[in-house]
Amino acid sequence: MPVWRLLNSGRGDGAFNMAVDETLLAHPGPRPVLRIYSWDPSAISLGHAQDPSREVDVEKCSVAGLDLVRRPT
């Protein structure tokens, strides 16, 4: 049974959180990772193939101060 690595990234904006995810995906390491994080500011996370303009009202998100990010997967 593998020993998991705990990564508590704390609070971060959408760009930071997705950059950490992309790095973990590109360099997985020898053990599985459980990553705990939160969004600051709040964010809407879309899948890699989702089109933000079809999923959400981009302008309203901007006015509300919500980050829009795309997951690498």
C-alpha positions in Angstrom: 0.0 0.0 0.0 1.5 3.4 -1.0 2.3 6.1 1.5 0.6 9.3 0.4 2.2 12.7 0.4 0.1 15.6 1.9 0.4 18.9 0.2 -1.5 21.7 2.0 -1.1 24.6 -0.4 -3.4 27.0 1.5 -5.2 29.8 -0.2 -4.3 31.0 -3.7 -5.8 32.5 -6.8 -6.9 30.5 -9.8 -3.7 30.9 -11.7 -1.6 29.8 -8.7 -3.7 26.7 -8.0 -3.8 25.6 -11.6 0.0 26.1 -11.9 0.5 23.8 -8.9 -1.8 21.2 -10.4 0.0 21.4 -13.8 3.4 21.0 -12.0 2.1 17.9 -10.1 0.7 16.4 -13.3 4.0 17.0 -15.2 6.2 15.7 -12.3 4.1 13.2 -10.4 6.9 11.8 -8.2 7.1 8.4 -6.6 4.0 8.7 -4.3 0.4 9.8 -4.7 -0.4 13.3 -3.5 -3.4 14.5 -1.6 -3.6 18.2 -2.2 -5.6 20.5 0.0 -6.2 24.1 -1.1 -8.7 26.9 -1.3 -9.5 29.7 -3.7 -8.8 33.4 -2.9 -10.6 35.0 -4.6 -13.4 32.5 -5.2 -13.1 30.8 -8.5 -15.0 28.8 -11.1 -13.0 25.9 -12.3 -13.8 24.6 -15.7 -12.6 21.4 -17.4 -9.9 21.4 -20.0 -12.4 21.1 -22.9 -15.1 23.5 -21.6 -15.7 26.8 -23.3 -16.1 29.5 -20.6 -18.4 31.6 -22.8 -20.8 28.7 -23.1 -20.7 27.7 -19.5 -20.8 31.0 -17.5 -21.5 34.6 -18.0 -17.9 35.8 -18.1 -18.6 39.5 -17.6 -20.8 38.8 -14.5 -18.0 36.7 -13.1 -15.5 39.5 -13.6 -17.9 42.1 -12.0 -18.4 39.7 -9.0 -14.6 39.3 -8.6 -14.6 35.6 -9.4 -11.6 34.0 -11.0 -12.3 31.8 -14.1 -9.7 29.0 -14.5 -9.3 26.0 -16.6 -8.1 22.7 -15.1 -5.3 20.9 -17.0 -7.4 17.8 -17.1 
